[in-house]
């Protein structure tokens, strides 16, 4: 079975949680809601990759975000990809503003309360990854 190491970073602001809708231009999970995520390259430090992805995907510079928690890494599967697993390194960040700038990886975003996450069609196990951080 193939495995990919990724970071999944939840960003909070003003008591709300940011979720992003994956665009039609990405390779996997198109149209599903998720957090800021990205593939860890080689032996790259997951926290370093998380900060890069936050800057690339929502335009937040490293000095404008604050790490709240690094969760325990976990492995999840998806019915869409039965021969693949994702090894997830979860993070929770806080930023002061709700103003973001999306790149091509996501088509839209919403600021939601934490208990609303199950109202969206999300990437697999997103609610479990969030619970890992709370």
N, C-alpha and C positions, 0 to 999 in steps of 0.2 A: 504494500500500500504506500502511495506517495504521501509525503508530509511537507507542509510549508510552514515556516515560522513567520508569524506576523505580530505586529503591535495593534492593539485596539485601544484608542484613547477617547475617553469620555471627557467632554469639556462642559463645565458648568459656569453660569453667570446669573447673578440676581435670582438665585434659587431655582433656576431652570436648567435643563439638560439639553444639549445640542444633539440633534440627530440629522443625518445627511441621507438624501436619496441618491443611490448610485446611478450614474448616467449610463446611457446606452453605449458609451465609448470604452467602458472598462471590460476586462476579459471575463470576469465572473460576477455573479450575484447582481446582475443588471436589474434596475428598477426596485431593488429592495432597500429598506432603510437600515442604516448602520451608524457607527461612530467613525471617528477619524481612524483610518487604518492604513497599513502598508506592510510590504514584505521586508523582512530583515535580511540584509545582504551579508553573506559570509558569516564572519564572527563578530559582526557589528553589535554594539551595545544596544539593547532594546530601548532604553530610555533616550538615547541619542537619536535613534530612528523615529521614536514617537514625536520628539520635538521637530524633526525635519518634516514629518508628515503633517503636523499641525500647521506649520508655516506654509507648506505647499498647498494643502487642501482648503484652509480657511483664512490664510493670510496673517495669522497671529505670530508675531515675532517671539522668540524665546524669552525675552525680557518682559513680555506682556502676559505670560502665563506662569502659574504657580503649581507645582506638583503637590497634590493633596495625598495621593496614595498610589503605590505600586502593588497590584494584587498578585496573588499566586498564579503562576502560569498554569494553563490548562489546555487540554486537547479536545477538539470538537469535530464532529462529522456532519455531513450534509446529505440529505436524500438526493439532491441534485447531482452530487459528485460522490457516488458510492465507493470509488477506489481512491479517495483522497481524504486526508485529515489536515486540520489546521492546528498548529501548536501556537496558542495565543498568549501574549504577554500583555495583560491589561493595566491601564493607567487611568487615573482620575486627575484632571487638571481644573484649575479655576482661573477665570479671567474677569476683568472688571466690566468690559464692554460686551454688548451683544451684537456689535457690528462686525460682520465677517465678509470676506471676499472669496467666493468659491472658484476653484479651478475646474478643469474639464472632467475630473473624476466623479463629480456629483452634480446633479441637475437642480436640486433645491435643498432647503434646510428648514427646520422648525426648532423652536425652543419649546420644550414640553416639561411638564412636571414628571418626576421619576415614576410615578404610578401609571402614567399614560403609555408607557413603552409597548405594552401588549396590545394596544389599539392599532398598531402599525404592522405591516408585513415586513419583518426584519430579516437580516441575514441570520443564519442558524445560530441559536443559543445566545443571542445578544442579551436577552434578559438574564441569563445565567452569568454571563461575563460581568454585567452590571452588578448583580448580587454579590459577586466576588469582591467588589470594591466598596460595598456599603456596609 
